[in-house]
Amino acid sequence: MKDEDPLSGEDREEILRQAFRSFQSASESLVSSYAALERRIAELSEDLTRTHKDLDRQGSFLEAILESLSAGVAVLLPGGAPLYRNPAMDGFADPLSPDFLPLLSEKGLWPPDGEERREVVVALDHGGRSWVAVRRPVEGPDGRTIGYVLVFTDATRLREMEEEVNRDRRLRAMGEMIAQIAHELRSPLGSLELFRSLLEQAVPAPEGREYLGHMATSIASMDRLVGNLLYHTRTPALQREEVDGAELLERLSRDLSRMASSASRDREPPEIRCVLPKDPLSLWADGDLLYHALLNLSTNALEAVNASPPPPGPPSRKRTIRLEGERGPRGEVLFKVFDNGMGIANDIVERIFDPFFTTRAKGTGLGLSIVHNIAVAHTGDVRHYREDGWTAFVLTIPPLRTEEVPGGMRGG
């Protein structure tokens, strides 16, 4: 006899309905969770894509920065294999070359040995240039060294600037010493000229007077040299006064004639011409500095004609220096010094006003530089040109404004 089922048919159906509802609820929950998971995966995928784009952008920026650097950058793995190099590395060496690691070893940059965890800085010379090399370790997440960055900076110009500063410091100290010596020489030179002038009055013989004239020329030459040294090492303050330009040129003509006679013992001295304007040529300037500038121009002209062969043309054409003064259309005063010597070579004409530049074995190279400085101190200028066989230097002194002149402008 079979056991009778305690559950009725209706009970079984109810159980099945409940089981189906539970299964349906679980399925809906699973579907919902899967949908949420899909959304999360999509969000993570977008974040990852965005991160990749940011990394790519940062990598592009970093690469652009490295490629634009003037310093050479190389990245090496711990064994020395090159991982990266920027274009500026070509200025130092090629990391792909088999000679690269031996070169680093020679300069004390490789291998790291026990110093792999600290930065190393080395100053070195290579390829005729000066460099500063830096080797810096790169650590991974676990703290281990995973490579090295090497940066090579061309320090040649920096080294040159340091040398220039040191040279300028030495020159400044030398200039101060020269200025002191030149200042001390001024007093005995003044005494020599005083005693020479007294002897000239006491010596009646023409021969003795000739010797004293040579002494005067030598003293004037030494005084000009001392003045050049002083004016170069110490910028003088202008002591403006009313200067008669015609008297200045006449005085210059007399001194230059005496110098020309003294320097031309074995041949006829050059002719010195002085061309003065009919109208007054007064100006407000530092008379001593102005005369010194014109004397420098004139003595240069004298040396030029003395070093030149006789000028071409008829025998009557002599070696000549011509001094001129005139007033310009804007009231400026133009002092001109002409000579018919050989002139100045085209390849050096741009350098003639540079300090210490000279083509003469015994020249100091300060004369024209000081002329330029004196012209600039008067807010004027000096220029040079060549015309019809004549070499000309023109010193221009502009007029002062009325309010700059003590008591107003006097004279023409």
C-alpha positions as CSV (number, residue, x, y, z in Angstrom):
1,M,0.0,0.0,0.0
2,K,1.5,3.3,-1.1
3,D,2.0,6.3,1.2
4,E,-0.4,9.1,0.4
5,D,1.2,12.5,-0.6
6,P,0.5,14.9,2.3
7,L,0.5,17.9,-0.2
8,S,-2.4,18.5,-2.3
9,G,-2.2,19.6,-5.9
10,E,-2.9,23.2,-5.0
11,D,-0.1,23.2,-2.5
12,R,2.4,22.0,-5.1
13,E,1.3,24.6,-7.5
14,E,1.8,27.3,-4.9
15,I,5.3,26.1,-4.1
16,L,6.2,26.1,-7.8
17,R,4.8,29.6,-8.2
18,Q,6.9,30.8,-5.2
19,A,10.0,29.1,-6.6
20,F,9.4,30.7,-10.0
21,R,9.0,34.1,-8.4
22,S,12.2,33.6,-6.5
23,F,14.0,32.6,-9.7
24,Q,12.6,35.5,-11.6
25,S,13.6,37.9,-8.8
26,A,17.2,36.4,-8.8
27,S,17.3,36.7,-12.6
28,E,16.2,40.3,-12.5
29,S,18.8,41.1,-9.8
30,L,21.5,39.3,-11.8
31,V,20.5,41.3,-14.9
32,S,20.6,44.5,-13.0
33,S,24.0,43.7,-11.5
34,Y,25.3,42.8,-14.9
35,A,24.0,46.1,-16.3
36,A,25.7,47.9,-13.5
37,L,28.9,46.0,-14.1
38,E,28.7,46.9,-17.8
39,R,28.2,50.6,-16.9
40,R,31.2,50.4,-14.5
41,I,33.3,48.7,-17.1
42,A,32.3,51.4,-19.6
43,E,33.2,54.1,-17.1
44,L,36.6,52.5,-16.4
45,S,37.2,52.1,-20.1
46,E,36.5,55.8,-20.6
47,D,38.7,56.7,-17.6
48,L,41.5,54.5,-19.1
49,T,41.1,56.0,-22.5
50,R,41.2,59.5,-21.0
51,T,44.2,58.6,-18.9
52,H,46.0,57.2,-22.0
53,K,45.2,60.4,-23.9
54,D,46.6,62.5,-21.0
55,L,49.7,60.3,-20.8
56,D,50.1,60.6,-24.5
57,R,49.7,64.3,-24.3
58,Q,52.1,64.6,-21.4
59,G,54.5,62.3,-23.3
60,S,54.3,64.5,-26.4
61,F,54.9,67.7,-24.3
62,L,57.8,66.0,-22.5
63,E,59.3,64.9,-25.8
64,A,58.8,68.3,-27.3
65,I,60.5,69.9,-24.3
66,L,63.4,67.5,-24.4
67,E,63.9,68.0,-28.1
68,S,63.8,71.8,-27.7
69,L,66.5,71.8,-25.0
70,S,69.9,73.2,-25.9
71,A,71.4,70.7,-23.4
72,G,72.0,67.2,-24.5
73,V,70.0,64.5,-22.7
74,A,70.6,60.8,-22.8
75,V,68.8,58.0,-20.8
76,L,70.8,54.8,-20.2
77,L,69.7,51.5,-18.7
78,P,71.7,50.1,-15.8
79,G,73.9,48.1,-18.2
80,G,74.6,51.2,-20.3
81,A,72.2,50.5,-23.2
82,P,70.8,53.7,-24.6
83,L,67.0,54.1,-24.1
84,Y,66.6,57.8,-25.3
85,R,68.6,60.7,-26.7
86,N,67.5,64.2,-27.7
87,P,68.8,66.0,-30.8
88,A,71.1,68.2,-28.8
89,M,73.2,65.1,-27.8
90,D,74.8,65.4,-31.2
91,G,76.7,68.3,-29.9
92,F,78.5,66.1,-27.4
93,A,78.5,62.5,-28.7
94,D,76.2,59.8,-30.0
95,P,74.9,57.3,-27.3
96,L,74.5,54.7,-30.0
97,S,78.2,54.8,-30.9
98,P,80.4,52.0,-29.4
99,D,82.8,54.8,-28.2
100,F,80.1,56.4,-26.0
101,L,80.6,54.4,-22.9
102,P,84.4,54.4,-23.1
103,L,84.1,58.2,-23.4
104,L,81.9,58.4,-20.3
105,S,84.4,56.1,-18.5
106,E,87.3,58.4,-19.5
107,K,85.4,61.4,-18.1
108,G,84.5,59.7,-14.8
109,L,80.8,59.3,-15.6
110,W,80.6,55.5,-16.1
111,P,80.1,53.0,-14.6
112,P,78.2,54.2,-11.6
113,D,79.8,51.6,-9.3
114,G,78.8,52.4,-5.7
115,E,77.6,55.9,-6.5
116,E,74.5,54.8,-8.5
117,R,72.1,56.4,-6.0
118,R,73.5,59.9,-5.9
119,E,73.8,62.7,-8.5
120,V,77.2,63.2,-10.0
121,V,78.4,66.5,-11.6
122,V,81.5,66.7,-13.7
123,A,83.2,69.6,-15.5
124,L,85.0,68.4,-18.6
125,D,86.5,69.4,-21.9
126,H,85.5,67.6,-25.1
127,G,85.6,68.5,-28.8
128,G,87.3,71.8,-28.1
129,R,84.5,73.0,-25.8
130,S,83.8,73.1,-22.1
131,W,80.9,71.0,-20.7
132,V,79.1,70.4,-17.4
133,A,77.8,66.8,-17.2
134,V,75.2,65.6,-14.7
135,R,74.4,61.9,-14.1
136,R,71.2,61.4,-12.2
137,P,69.7,57.9,-11.2
138,V,66.1,57.0,-11.9
139,E,64.3,54.8,-9.3
140,G,61.4,52.4,-9.9
141,P,58.4,51.9,-7.6
142,D,60.3,49.4,-5.5
143,G,63.2,51.8,-4.9
144,R,65.6,50.0,-7.2
145,T,67.6,52.0,-9.8
146,I,66.1,51.3,-13.2
147,G,68.3,53.7,-15.3
148,Y,70.2,56.9,-15.5
149,V,69.6,60.3,-17.0
150,L,72.7,62.2,-18.3
151,V,72.6,65.9,-19.1
152,F,75.4,67.6,-21.0
153,T,75.4,71.5,-21.0
154,D,77.8,73.5,-23.2
155,A,79.5,75.9,-20.8
156,T,82.0,77.3,-23.2
157,R,80.5,80.8,-23.3
158,L,80.2,80.8,-19.5
159,R,83.8,79.9,-19.2
160,E,84.7,82.6,-21.7
161,M,82.6,85.1,-19.7
162,E,84.4,84.2,-16.5
163,E,87.7,84.7,-18.3
164,E,86.5,88.0,-19.6
165,V,85.5,89.1,-16.1
166,N,88.9,88.1,-14.7
167,R,90.7,89.8,-17.6
168,D,88.6,93.0,-17.1
169,R,89.4,92.9,-13.4
170,R,93.1,92.6,-14.2
171,L,92.9,95.4,-16.8
172,R,91.1,97.7,-14.4
173,A,93.8,97.2,-11.8
174,M,96.4,97.8,-14.4
175,G,94.6,100.9,-15.7
176,E,94.6,102.3,-12.2
177,M,98.3,101.7,-11.9
178,I,99.0,103.2,-15.3
179,A,96.9,106.3,-14.5
180,Q,98.9,106.8,-11.3
181,I,102.2,106.4,-13.2
182,A,101.0,108.8,-15.9
183,H,99.8,111.3,-13.3
184,E,103.3,111.2,-11.6
185,L,105.0,111.7,-15.0
186,R,103.0,114.9,-15.7
187,S,104.9,116.9,-13.1
188,P,108.5,116.2,-14.3
189,L,107.4,116.7,-17.9
190,G,106.1,120.1,-17.0
191,S,109.4,120.9,-15.3
192,L,111.4,119.7,-18.4
193,E,109.4,122.0,-20.7
194,L,109.8,124.9,-18.3
195,F,113.6,124.5,-18.1
196,R,113.8,123.9,-21.8
197,S,112.0,127.2,-22.5
198,L,114.4,129.0,-20.1
199,L,117.4,127.5,-21.9
200,E,116.0,128.5,-25.2
201,Q,116.0,132.1,-24.0
202,A,119.6,131.8,-22.7
203,V,121.1,129.9,-25.7
204,P,122.0,132.3,-28.5
205,A,123.4,129.7,-30.9
206,P,121.0,128.5,-33.7
207,E,122.3,124.9,-33.3
208,G,121.5,124.9,-29.6
209,R,118.0,126.3,-30.3
210,E,117.5,123.5,-32.9
211,Y,118.4,120.9,-30.2
212,L,116.0,122.6,-27.8
213,G,113.3,122.4,-30.5
214,H,113.8,118.7,-30.8
215,M,113.5,118.5,-27.0
216,A,110.2,120.4,-27.1
217,T,108.9,118.0,-29.7
218,S,109.9,114.9,-27.6
219,I,108.4,116.5,-24.5
220,A,105.1,117.2,-26.4
221,S,105.0,113.7,-27.7
222,M,105.5,112.2,-24.2
223,D,102.9,114.6,-22.8
224,R,100.4,113.4,-25.5
225,L,101.1,109.8,-24.7
226,V,100.6,110.4,-21.0
227,G,97.4,112.4,-21.7
228,N,96.1,109.5,-23.8
229,L,96.7,107.0,-21.0
230,L,95.0,109.3,-18.5
231,Y,92.0,110.0,-20.7
232,H,91.6,106.3,-21.4
233,T,91.7,105.2,-17.8
234,R,89.8,108.1,-16.3
235,T,86.9,109.8,-18.1
236,P,87.4,113.5,-17.5
237,A,84.6,115.8,-16.6
238,L,84.1,118.5,-19.2
239,Q,85.3,122.0,-18.2
240,R,83.4,124.0,-20.7
241,E,84.6,127.5,-21.6
242,E,84.3,129.8,-24.6
243,V,87.0,128.6,-27.0
244,D,88.2,130.4,-30.1
245,G,88.4,127.7,-32.7
246,A,90.7,129.8,-35.0
247,E,93.2,130.3,-32.2
248,L,93.1,126.6,-31.4
249,L,93.9,125.7,-35.1
250,E,96.7,128.3,-35.3
251,R,98.3,126.8,-32.1
252,L,97.9,123.3,-33.5
253,S,99.5,124.4,-36.8
254,R,102.5,125.9,-35.0
255,D,103.0,122.8,-32.8
256,L,102.6,120.5,-35.7
257,S,105.1,122.4,-37.9
258,R,107.7,122.1,-35.1
259,M,107.0,118.4,-34.8
260,A,107.2,117.9,-38.6
261,S,110.6,119.7,-38.7
262,S,111.9,117.6,-35.9
263,A,110.7,114.3,-37.4
264,S,112.0,115.0,-40.9
265,R,115.8,115.5,-40.4
266,D,116.8,113.6,-43.5
267,R,114.2,115.0,-46.0
268,E,112.0,118.0,-46.5
269,P,109.2,118.2,-43.9
270,P,105.6,118.0,-45.0
271,E,103.8,121.2,-45.6
272,I,101.4,122.3,-42.9
273,R,98.5,124.4,-44.1
274,C,95.9,126.1,-41.9
275,V,92.7,127.3,-43.5
276,L,90.6,129.5,-41.2
277,P,87.1,130.8,-41.8
278,K,86.6,134.6,-42.2
279,D,83.9,134.7,-39.6
280,P,84.6,134.0,-35.8
281,L,84.6,130.4,-34.9
282,S,83.9,130.5,-31.1
283,L,82.3,127.6,-29.3
284,W,81.6,126.4,-25.8
285,A,83.8,123.3,-25.2
286,D,86.6,121.9,-23.0
287,G,89.5,123.6,-24.7
288,D,92.2,121.3,-23.4
289,L,90.3,118.1,-24.4
290,L,89.5,119.6,-27.8
291,Y,93.1,120.5,-28.4
292,H,94.2,117.0,-27.3
293,A,91.7,115.4,-29.8
294,L,92.9,117.6,-32.7
295,L,96.6,116.9,-31.8
296,N,95.9,113.2,-31.9
297,L,94.3,113.5,-35.3
298,S,97.2,115.7,-36.6
299,T,100.0,113.5,-35.3
300,N,98.3,110.5,-36.9
301,A,98.3,112.5,-40.2
302,L,102.0,113.4,-39.7
303,E,102.9,109.8,-39.2
304,A,100.9,108.8,-42.3
305,V,102.6,111.3,-44.6
306,N,106.1,110.5,-43.2
307,A,105.5,106.8,-43.8
308,S,104.3,107.3,-47.4
309,P,106.3,107.8,-50.6
310,P,106.0,111.1,-52.4
311,P,102.4,111.6,-53.7
312,P,101.9,111.0,-57.4
313,G,101.7,114.0,-59.7
314,P,104.0,116.9,-60.5
315,P,107.2,117.4,-58.4
316,S,105.7,120.5,-56.9
317,R,103.1,118.4,-55.1
318,K,104.4,117.9,-51.6
319,R,103.4,115.7,-48.7
320,T,100.8,117.9,-47.1
321,I,98.6,118.2,-44.0
322,R,95.7,120.6,-44.1
323,L,93.9,121.9,-41.0
324,E,90.5,123.5,-41.5
325,G,87.7,124.9,-39.4
326,E,84.2,126.0,-40.3
327,R,80.7,126.4,-39.0
328,G,78.0,124.0,-40.2
329,P,74.5,124.8,-41.3
330,R,73.1,124.0,-37.8
331,G,75.6,126.0,-35.9
332,E,78.0,123.1,-35.3
333,V,81.7,123.6,-35.5
334,L,83.6,121.3,-37.9
335,F,87.4,120.7,-37.4
336,K,88.9,118.9,-40.4
337,V,92.4,117.3,-40.6
338,F,93.5,116.2,-44.2
339,D,96.6,114.4,-45.3
340,N,97.7,113.1,-48.7
341,G,99.4,110.0,-47.3
342,M,98.6,106.4,-48.2
343,G,95.3,106.3,-46.4
344,I,93.7,103.6,-44.4
345,A,93.2,100.1,-45.8
346,N,89.6,99.1,-46.4
347,D,89.8,95.9,-44.3
348,I,90.7,97.8,-41.1
349,V,88.7,101.0,-41.5
350,E,85.9,99.8,-39.3
351,R,88.3,99.1,-36.4
352,I,90.3,102.4,-36.4
353,F,88.3,103.8,-33.4
354,D,88.6,100.6,-31.3
355,P,90.9,100.9,-28.2
356,F,94.3,99.4,-28.6
357,F,93.9,98.8,-32.3
358,T,97.0,100.0,-34.2
359,T,98.9,99.1,-37.3
360,R,102.2,100.7,-36.1
361,A,104.8,98.7,-34.3
362,K,105.2,101.4,-31.6
363,G,101.6,102.6,-31.5
364,T,99.4,102.3,-28.4
365,G,96.1,102.2,-30.4
366,L,94.5,104.8,-28.1
367,G,94.7,108.0,-30.1
368,L,91.6,107.7,-32.3
369,S,89.7,105.9,-29.5
370,I,90.3,108.9,-27.3
371,V,89.3,111.3,-30.1
372,H,86.0,109.4,-30.4
373,N,85.5,109.6,-26.6
374,I,86.1,113.3,-26.4
375,A,83.7,113.9,-29.3
376,V,81.0,111.9,-27.6
377,A,81.6,113.7,-24.3
378,H,80.8,116.9,-26.3
379,T,77.7,115.1,-27.8
380,G,79.5,115.3,-31.1
381,D,81.1,112.8,-33.4
382,V,84.2,112.0,-35.5
383,R,84.1,110.5,-38.9
384,H,86.6,109.4,-41.6
385,Y,86.5,109.4,-45.4
386,R,88.8,109.3,-48.4
387,E,88.4,111.7,-51.3
388,D,90.6,112.7,-54.3
389,G,93.8,111.2,-52.7
390,W,93.1,112.9,-49.3
391,T,92.4,111.1,-46.1
392,A,90.1,113.3,-43.9
393,F,89.0,113.2,-40.3
394,V,86.2,115.5,-39.3
395,L,85.6,116.3,-35.6
396,T,82.1,117.8,-35.1
397,I,81.1,119.7,-32.0
398,P,77.4,120.7,-31.9
399,P,76.3,124.0,-30.5
400,L,74.9,124.1,-26.9
401,R,71.4,125.2,-26.2
402,T,71.2,128.7,-24.8
403,E,70.1,127.4,-21.4
404,E,73.2,125.2,-21.2
405,V,75.6,128.1,-21.7
406,P,76.6,130.1,-18.6
407,G,75.4,133.7,-19.3
408,G,74.0,132.7,-22.7
409,M,76.0,132.2,-25.9
410,R,78.6,134.8,-26.8
411,G,80.2,135.2,-30.1
412,G,79.3,133.9,-33.6
